[in-house]
Amino acid sequence: MTDIYYNHKEIESKWQKKWEADKLYRAVIDNSKPKHYALTMLPYPSGDLHIGHWFSMIPPDTRARFMRMKGYNVMFPMGFDAFGLPAENAAIKDGIHPMKRTFQNIDRMRTQMKTMGAMFDWEREAISASPEYYKWTEWFFIQLYKQGLAYRKMSAVDWCPNCNTTLAREQVWGDDRHCERCGTPVIKKDLDQWFFKATQYADELLNFDGIDWPERVKTLQTNWIDRSEGAEVKFQIASNQSELIIVFTTRPDTLWGATFMVFSPEHPLVEKITTPENKAAVEEYKAQAARQTEIQRRAVDKEKTGVFTGAYAVNPVNQARIPIWIADYVMMSYGTGAIMAVPAHDERDFAFAKKYKLPIVPVIKPEVESDANAAEMNAAFVGSGVMVNSGLLNGTKVNTEKGRKNPSIAAVLDWLTQKGIGKESVNYRYRDWLISRQRYWGAPIPMVNCEIHGWNPVPDDQLPVTLPEDVEWRPTGESPLKLHPTWKNTTCPVCGEAAVRETDTMDTFMCSSWYHLRYLSPHYDKGPFDEAEYNYWMPVDTYTGGIEHATMHLLYTRFFHKALRDAGIVEGHEPMLQLRNQGMVLGEDGDKMSKSKGNVIAPDVLVNKYGADSVRAYIMFFARWEMGAPWDSQGIEGSVRWIRRVWTLFTDSPTDSVTDSRIETDSKTDEVKKNLRRKVHQTLRKVTRDFENFEFNTIISSLMELMNEMYKAREAGAAARASAEWSEALEIYLKMMAPATPHIAEELWSYLGKPYSVHQQQWPTVDEAATKEDSIELPVQINGKVRDRITVPAEATEEEIKFTALALETVQKFLEGKEPKKVIVANRRLVSIVV
């Protein structure tokens, strides 16, 4: 036996240094090859990699390596989404500047990432908190502003009245919604903030043509945008008929059943229309609603509450005076913030009407019932029927389709337009993108406010607007930019007079909406990217990351690309052609990993003990990548054993296992070699297919299975005298394992005397002829039950298969000398005999 020792530390360090020195993974434009831009979601620099980072990065790395071996020019970059609230909160606690902490964390995480042996092109690293990056984040904001896609308006934020500052969602704690710092109950407060007109692209965002994205993501985005067809209807305030209320409804055919109206507590008309005797109750209710989240307010099982304003509206279809209430289940973020309530045909309105004894008027008569009687109704009726109590439209058919596919809706839409009291309309639950953050650690919004000329963008030659480093951290969390004595003071770009900078910074999703473009040329200073790099590499061919980003980052990125396309900055309709999502690695207790629970798995410890290749192999093997699973510390031992068995097989002398005399007398050696070659090419076919389909766990299991067969074949003489079959098996095996375990594959490739590097070799081609079996085994079924099995040559005809099956002693017993009624050979996989 050989005494070559598998020293993972020495081997992995050696090859990582060589790959870096040789720039093995440097991606440059090469028009002689097809390109493949592989991208995985960049991490936030929290300070230490955890096993979840490995799970999200290593399988995509193996696939990027596979694509390279398939002949593609692959770019696989990495960077850091470096702005964000955690670093700012930490600064408030311990006084360490976010810039210092963030870049220290990046240095640490970069070092940890390099132990993975991933093919990241580090020369393309982009860091969103670097001025050379956020200069272009600011520039993009200005381009959207010039397009009319950026605007400013009042919007509610979570506000701590004691700390005198806005709070992020994660800073509002408990069911009672209190400030994490001081415990004060949180309220809603309106502030002037910046938005992008993302809704302008809502219909286009519902079109997924030309992209290979998971159905689940497409469904999540479709539901998030939530396109509704219906009508906008004009209601008047009874006491002041010049005051119009526009209501959006998906069921204009039920207008005649609207017996009251409900406003959102935040609706701007509430204060104006509330009568003096109802003012106190309304104000108290508004304050109560302001302390709830939208999720709490929209909860289906939440008891419906409300307060009467004292005002009335006029129903335009029948001139009925209907009371106006406020209720927290109506949101300003949907429609117009006012709804017409039709209790006879809406469960939520029905419960509200019953509670507050409001009128219920049926306007759809069910197909299978007599007249719908309001007094007898135990629930709202939602179904097919005919319109009743609806004037000239009585008798119009009603079905359960949406929009104009419902004849009653189509008829009412036409009638409303004819009468001039409403119009056909489309509404979205999707809202414009609020990008303002009252924070320090983010990209500054490059806008200046002048008393004479209002808001104007900072001139391009003054970008970037850099963050000041001499800032004060207050325990209250107030933004240091707002409190800084000089930073916000500037001059108006129009008149040159004194002006004030915007002190809000941008949502960090703004930075991550375009990082794939900055990877193209991270140090380019004439634009956000080098056009030549864009023309070669874009769009992203494969994007990987968590499905939790479906309705935020992934939607923002698509919007951003389309807006830039319309500005003439980028091309094409979509930024990423293919998307695949990984699941989540849970703690060994089955819970989500967290430091507080003590169930976080540190990969550094595993790499030091077992080596990066063993960790990489187990990361791929232990769970289906798209599903994830709880971590199992014991399970990694199987991957470690596999790596060591591979090492032993390749470094042992083949003649140590079997003598030449035995080989010479063994007439089955040729058969062993043939079977080995069949298994190698069958495995190659499966591994190739699994790489293409992101089935990473079965890649490792297939390699483990083939390794067992190779040991058996060696013992049977397949490796003697360096047979062609054995040499081919060794070469193909290393090429198959190279994407998953790059270090040991490189070491053993070198050990075999092959040319450097295994990662620059072509992926092997499956010999389909070699994969074919000499014989096949088929179960034999008699009257529906498997009674026996037959083995026949693989090329046997159907008649030969039938003859062999009928000759079985088992079958003959059942036939009792008679002819069978039927003999069926099903797809050469089963013989079915009916007697």
N, C-alpha and C positions, 0 to 999 in steps of 0.2 A: 504493500500500500504506500501511497505517497505521503510525505510528511509536510506538504504544503498546507499552511494554516490559513483559514479564512478570517482575516483581520478586517472587519468592516470599517473601523475607524481609519485605518491606513489607506484602504482601497478607496473609500468614498472621498476622503480629503484629497488624495492624489488626483483623481479624475476631475473633481470639481475645480481644482486649481488649473489643470490643463485645459479644460473646456473654456474657462474664463480667459486664460492667456491666449488661447487660439481663436477666441471669439466664435466658438462653434455655433452658438445660437443667435448670432447677430443677423438680423433680417434686413436685407437691402433689396432695392428694386432689381429684379432680374426678369426681363421680358421674354427670356427663353423658357420660362416655367410658368405654369398656372399658379396664381397666388391663392393663399388661404389665410385670411385674417381671423385668428382664433382669439377670443376675448373672454376673460372671466372677471366677474365683478370685483372691483378693487376694494380692499379692506379699509376700515377706519383704524387709525394708529392708536389703539388702546394701550399698547405697551408690551403685550406678549401674545404670541400666536397660541391658539388653543386647537384642539383636535378638529373642531368644526371648520377652521380655516383650511386644514389639510384636506378635509373631506370635500370642500368646495373647489380646491385648486388642483389636487393630484390627479383625479380621474380626467378632468379636462386637459391637464398637461400630457397625460398618456395618449389621449386622442390627437392632440396637436403633434406629438412625436410620430404617431402612426401616419397622419396625413403627410408629414414631411417624408417619411419613408415611401409613401405612395407616389412621390414625385412632385409634391406641391412645394412652392416657396412659402414657408409658414412664418407668420409673425405672431408671437405670443408675448405681449408686453405686460408690464405690471407697474402699479403706482399706488398712491394713497389718497383717499378721500379725507383730507386732513382738517378741514374746518368742522366746527360743531360744538354743541353745548357742553359735553362732558369736560373738555379741557378748560372751558370758561368757569364752570362750576368748581372744578378743582382749584383754579386760581383764586377764587373767592375764599376757599377754605384754607389754602396753605400759602398763597401769595406767589406761587411759581408761575411765571408768565406762560400763557398758552403756547406762544411761539416756541419757547425753550422746551417745554414739556413735549409738545407735538413732535418736534424734530429729533429730540432724544429718543422718543418712542419709535419713530420711523427708522432711525439707525439700528435700534435693537431688533425690530421686526424684519428689516431687510437682511440682517445677519442670520436670523432664524430661518427666513425663507430660503436663503442660499443653501442651507443644510438639506433642503428637500431634494436637491438635484433636479429641480424643474428647469425647463428650457426657456425661462423668462429672458427676454432681451432687455437687460438692465440699462442699456444705453438709451432706451426709450422711456425710462421712468418719468412719470409726471406726478407732481405733488400739488394738489389744488390750493394749498395755503401758501405756495410760493408766489411772490409778486410777478414772476415771468409767466405764471399760469393765470392768476386772477386778473391780470391786466386784460386778458382776452375774454374772461368772464364778464368784466365790466363793458368791454367793447361790444359783446353780444347783446347785453342789455340795451345799449344805445341803439343798435341796429333794430331791435324789436320796437323800441320807442319811436324811431323814425318811421317804422312801418305802421304805426298806430296800434301796435299790439301791447304796449305797456301804458298803463294809466293809473291814476291815483284816486282812491275813494275811501269813504268812511267804512270801517269794518270792525266787528266786535272781536276782542281778544280776552283771554283769561287775565284777570288783573288782581293783584294783591294790594288792597288799599293801605295796608300797614307798611309794606316794603316799597310801595309807590312804583311798582314795576310790572311789566307783563311776565307771564309765566308760560313756559312750554307745557305741552300736555303731560309730560312725565314729571313735571314739578307740581302737579295738582294731585293730591293724595286723598284716598279714602272715599267712601260713599258720600260723606258730607262735603267733599271737594274743598279741602283746606290747603294752604300754602305749605310746601314741604319745609320751608325755613322757619317760619314763625307760627304756623298753625292757624293763622287768620282765615276765616271763610273767604273763598275766592268769588269774585263777581265778574260779570261781563262789562267791558268798557269799549266804547267806540273810539277808534283812532284812525287818522288818515294813513292809509297804507297803499303800497304798490301792488298791482296785479298784472298778470299777462292774460290776454284774451284767448285762453285755451279753448273756450267754447266755440270760437270761430271755426275750429277744426273738428268739432264733435262728430259730424257725419263722416268725415274722412277717416277719423280714428276708429270708426266702426267697420271700416273696410280692411280686411286682412288678406286681400288678394296678393299673391306673389311672395308671401312669407310663410315659412314652415315653423309655426309656433304651436305649442301645446294647446289643445282644445280648452283645457281648464283655464289657461291664461286669457284666451280670447273670450271665454264666457265671463270671467271676472271683469274684464275691461268693458265688455258689452253691458253687463249689469250695472257697473259703476257709472257709465255714461247715461244709461237708462233713458233712451229716446222714447218719448211719448207723443202720440198724435192726438190732436183734439182741437179745441177752439179757445180763443180768447173772447170773453164776453164782457160787455160794458154794463156795470151796475152803477146806479146813482145813489148818493146819500140823500135820504128823504128830506132832511132839514136844509140841505144845500145842494140842489140838483145840478149845479155847475161842477161839483166835486165828483169825479168819476173814479170808480174802483175797477181795475181790470183783473178779471179772474180767469185762470187757465183751468180747463176741465177736460178730461179724457172722455167724459160722458155727457156731451151737450144734449143728448136725447132725454136726459132726466131733469133738465132745467125746470120743468113745470112742477117738479117735486121738491125744489129747493125751498125749504121753510125757514132757514136761518143761515147766517153767514158767520164764518170764524176767521179772525185775523190772528196772525202771529203776534205775540206780545211785543215784538220789536218793530212791528209795522209803523212807519212814520205817521200814519193817519190816526193812530190810536189816541194820542194825546189831544189831537184836534177835535175828534168826534165825541170823546167821553163826556158825559154830562156831569155836572158838579156833584150830584148825589151819589154817583158811582165812582168818582175819582179815587177815593181812598182805597176801595177794594181793588180797583184796577192797578194802582201803583204797587200795592202789596203783592198782587199776583205777578206783576212784571218782575219784581225783585226776586221772588221765589223761582221764577222760570230762568232768570239770568244765572242762577247758581247750578243749573243742571247742564249736563252735556247733551249734545244732539242725540247720541245713542240712547241715553236715559229717556229723553223726551219722545223718541220714536218707538220705544219698546212696545211690542204688540200687546203684552200682558199688563201694561201699565194702566192703572185706573185713569179714565179720562176726566179731567177737571177743567173748569173754565169760569169766567166772570163776564157778566153782561155789561156792556159799555153804556147802555142807555140810548144808543143810537140805532137807527134803522136804515136799511138799504131798500131800494126798489128793484124787484125782480123784473127785468126788461121784457120777459115773455108774457107775463100776465098782470103786471103792475102791482103785484102783492107787496105789502110792506113786511119786510122780514128783519128780525132783530140781529144785531151785530154783537157777537161775543168775541172774547179773546181766549185762546187755549194753547197750552204749551206743545201740543202735538202738531201744530201748524208751524212750519219753519220758513223763515225768510229766504233760506237757501234753496227752496224749491218753488218753481212757478213765480207768482207775484207776492207770496206771503199772505194771500187771502184766498179762502176757498168758499165755494157755495156748498152748503151741507144738504144732502139728500138722504135723510135717515131711512126712507123706505127701501133704499137700494145700496146702502153702504154700511157695513157692520160697525165701523168706528163712529159714524154719524148717528147710527141707530142707538148705540149705547149712550152716547152723549144726550140725544133727544129724550130717551127714557129717563135718564138720571135727572134732567132739568125740566121734564114735562113740556117739551117743545113739540109742535105739531108734526105728524107723520102723514104724508100724502103719497100713496102708491101711484106711480105713473107707468109701470110696466105690469101688464096682466100675464101671469104665468100661462104657458100653453096647456098645462094639464089641470088647472084649477079654475074655480069660478072667480068672481071678482075678488081682488086682494083687498081685504078689509083691514084698515090701519089698526083698529081696536083689537083685532084678533091676531095681529102679527107678533110672533115670538122672536123673530130675527129678520134682518134685512133680506130681501129677495134679490139674488144675483143670478140671472139666467135668461133663457130665451122666452119670448112671448110676443105681445103686441103692446104698442103705446096706448095708454088710456089717460084720461084727465089732462090731455095735452092739446086741446083745441082742434085746429084743422088737421093736425098730424095724428089724431086718434086712429088706431087700426094699423099703423105702420109696423111692419115686422121688425122684431128685435132678435139678434142672435148673440153669440158670445165672442164674435170676432172683434178685433180692434180697428179703430179708424174707419175709413170708408168701406171696409169689407163688411161692416155692420150696416144694413140698410137704414136703420133708424138714425144712426150717427150721420150717414151721408145726407139723408133728407134734412136733418136739422142744420147741418153745416151750410147747405144751400139756402135754407130759410133765413138763417142769421145774417148771411151776407146780403141777401135780398133786402132785408129789413134795416140793414146798416147798424145792427146792435152787437155784432160780433164778427169774427173772421176765423177761418181755418188756421191752425197754428201747430208748431212743433215745440215741445219743451224737453229739457234735459235735466236730470238730477246732477249731472256733471257741472261743476262750478269753475269759474275763472281761477287761475292759479295765483293764490296769495303768496307773494315772494318776500314781503317785508318781515324782517326779524329785528326785534329791539335788543340786539346783541352786539358784542364787540367782535367775537371770533368768527368772522364770515367775510365774504367779499363785499367791500363797500358798494352801495348803490351810487353810481357816478352821476348824480343829479345835483343841481344847484338852484336854490330858490332866491329870487330877487324881488323886492317889493314892487318894482315897476314891471319887470318882464316875466315874472312868475317862474315856473320850473323850466330849466334848460339843461341839456346834457353837458358834461365836462368835455372840452375839446379833445380830440384824439391825441394831440401832441402832449397833453397833460396826463395821460394814462400811463401807469396805473395810479389811481388814488390809493395810496398805501395806508395801511393801518399804523397809527402812532404807537410807539413802543412804551412811551412814558405815560402810562395810564394808571389810574387808581381803582383798586377793587373794593367795592363797598359790600358789607355783609348783606345788604338788601338785594343785591343783584342788579341794581340799576346799570344801564349801559355806560361804560367809561367814555364812549364816543360822545354821548350827550353831555357828559359832565366835563369833558376835556376843555381847558381854558382857551385854547387857540385852534385846535384842529378843524373845527367846523367853520371857522371864519375864512372866507375866500372872496373872490370877486366875480361878478356876473359876466359870463362869457359873451353877453350881448352888448352891455353898456360899460362894463369895467368898474361899476360902482360896487360898494360892499354888498356881499350876499352870504348866504348860509348853506353849507353842505347838508345833504341828507345824512342823518345820523343812523338810520336803519341800515342793516346789512342784508345780504341776500340769503334766502333759503339755501341750504347746502345741496338740495336737489338740483339747483341751478348749476352748480359745479359739476355734478355727476351726469348731467344731461349731455355733456359734450366731451367728456374725457377721452372717449375713443378717437376723437379728432386730434387731440393734443398728442396722443401717442405717436401720431404720424411724424411729428417733428417737434419734440418737446422744448427745444431751445431756439426755435425759429422766431425771429423778431420782426418780420415784415408782415405778419398776419397770424391768425390763430393756428394755421397749418400751412405747410408747403404744398402748393397745388400739384406738383409732380407726384408727391407721396400720396396725396388724396386720389389722384387719377389712377394710380396703380393699385392701392390697397383697398379702397372703399368699394362697396359697403362691407361691414363686418360680416363674415361668412357664418361663423358660429359663435353665439353668445351663451354663456352659462352663468347660473346664479340661482338664488332662492326665489320661490314663487311668492313669497311675502312681499316682493317688490312689484307685483303685477299691476296694482292700481295707483302706484305712486311713481317710483323711478322709471319703470318701463313705459308708462303712459306719458310721463313728462318728456322722456327722451324722444318718443315718436312725435309728440307735438313740436318739440324744439327743432327736430330735423325738418319737419314740414314748413315751419315758419322760416327757417334758414334757406330752404329751397326756394320759397317765394321771394326771398330777399336776394336771390341769385348767388348765395354763398356756397351752397352745396347742391348736389344733383340727386335725382331719384326720389322715390316716394317713401322709402323706409331706410332706416340706418342699419338694421340687423336682419339678415335674411333668415337665419335659423336660430331658434331659442330652445334651450333645454334646461330644465330645473332639477336641482338636487334636493333631497330631503334633508332632515336634520339629525345630527348625532345627539342622542340624549345621554344623560348620565347613566351610570350602571344601575341607579335606582329607578330608571324609567322617567325621571323628571328632566326638564330643561336644565342644561348646565348653568350654574351660577356660582360665583365665589362664596356667596353667603351660605349656600347649601353644601359647600365643600365637595362638589362632585365634578369639578372641572378636570379634564384630562390634559396634562401638559406634554405635548409631543417631544419637547427637548429631552425629557427623561427617557422616553422610549427610544429616541434616536441614539442617545448615548449608550443605552443598554443593548439594543438589538440592531441598530443601523437603519439608515433611511430607507434602504430597499425593503427591509422586512416591514417597516411601518407603511410604506407605500403599498406593498402587496396586500397587507391586511386591510388598509383603508378601502381598497378596491373589492376585497373579498367578503368582508363581514356583513354587508347589507346591499340590497339593491339601491343603486345610487339615487334614483328618483324618489325613493321612499325614506331612506335613512333607517336608523334603529338605535336601541340602547347600546352603549359601548360595552364590550366584554374584555376585560383585561387578560383573562385566561386564553381567549381565542387567538391572540396574536402568536402564541407558541406554535400553532400549526403553520403559519406563514414562515416563522423562523426555521422550522424543521425543513420546509420545502426549499428555502434558500440554501440551507446547508447540504441538502441532498443533491441539489443542482451542482453546487461547488464540488462535492465529492465525485459525482458522475464524470464531470469534465476534467478533473485533475488526477483521477486515478488512471493508471495504465490499464487499457482494456485486457491485456494478456494476463493481468493479475487474477482475473476472474474465471478464466477458462483456458485450458491447455490446448496447444495446437493439435495434439494427438486426438483429443476429443472432437475438435472441429472437423478434422479430416475424416473421422468415422461417423460423423453425424450427418445423415442424409437429409435431415430436415432444415439445415442451415439456410438454404435458399428460400424455403417457405417462411422461415422466421424473418428474413430480410424483407421479403415481399409484404408480409403482414405489418412489419414495422413501418415501411414506406406508406402503406395504406393508412395506418393510424396517424402518421405525421401529417399527411395531406388532408385527411379528414379534420384533424385538429386545426390546421391552418385555415381551412375553409370556414370552420365555426368561429375561430378567433377573429378572422377578418370581418365576418358578418357582425360579430358582437361589438367590435370597435366602431363599425359604421353606425350601429344602433344604440350606442352608449350603454351596452349591457356589460358593465365592467366586472361584476362579481363572477360571471361565468367564464370570463377570460382566464382568470386565475385558476378556477377549478378545472378548466380544460387543460391548462399547462401542468397542473398537479397530476391529473389523470395520465397525460402523455408521459410525464416523468416516470410514473410507475411502470408503464409499458416499455419504456426505454431500458430500465433496469432489468426487466424480464428478458428483453431481447438481447441485452449484453450477456446475461448469464447463459443464454442459449446459443451464443456464438456470433451474433450479428456484428459485433465490433471488431472481430478478428481481422488482422492484416489490413486495418484501416479501410474496410469495405466502403464502396461508393455510397451505399444506402446509409451506413452509420455516419459517414462524414456529412452527408446531406442532412440527416436528422439533427446532428449537432449544430450545423449552421442555421437551419431553419428555426430550431428551438431558440437560439440566442437572439435571432432577429425578432421572434414573436415576443420574447420576454423583455427586449430592450426598452420599449416604451414604458413598461410598468416598473421595471427594476434596472434603471440605466447604468448604475455603477458596476454591479456584478456582471452585467452583460458586456460592458466595455472591457472589464478585466479579463473575462474568459475569452472574449473575441481576440484580445491581444495574446492571450496564452496559447490560442490555437495558431498564432502566427498570421492572422488575417490583417488586411490593411486597415489602418485607422481612418475613420472611426465607425463603429457599428451603427452609430446614429446617422451616418451619411450613406448607408447602404439602401438599396432598393428593397421594398417589401417583397417577399417571395411570392411567386405565382403558383396557384393551386394546379396540380396535375390531376384533372378530373378523372382521367382513365385510371390513375393509381388509387383513387378513392373508392372504386367500385369493389363490392364484396364478391368473393368467389361463390358463396352460397348464401341463401336466405332462409330464415326460419319463420314458419307461419303457424299460428294456432289453428286447430281444426275444431269447428263447432258442429255439434249434432243437435238439431232441434233447438238451437239457441244457446246451448251450453258448451263451453270448451271442454273437450274430452281428451285431446292429444295434440301433439305438435309434429310437424314434418320439417326436414331440412332438404332443400332442393338446390341445384345449381342456380346461380343468379340469373342465367339466361334462359332458364326453363320456360317452355311455352305454357299456356293455360291448360292445355290438354294433358301435358306431362305432370303439372301440379295436381290436377284432378285425379289422374291415374295413381300417383303416389299416395294421395290422401285416401282413396278408396281401398288401397291395398293394405292399409293399416289394420292390424288385428282388432284394435278397438272398434273401428268402423264396421268391420265384418260382423262382429258380434251384434251390433245394433241392426244391421241389414237383415240378418237371419236368412241369407241366401236370396233376398229380394233386391230388385233394382231401386235405387233412391229416387224420390220424387223430384228433387232438385239438387244440383251441385253448383255452387256459386263461388267464384274466386273474386273477392272484393279488393280491387286495386293492388293485387299481389301482396296483400297484407293479412288476409284471412281467407280460410276456406270454410264455407257454410254448407252443411249437408242437411237436407230435409228428408226424413224417412217416414 
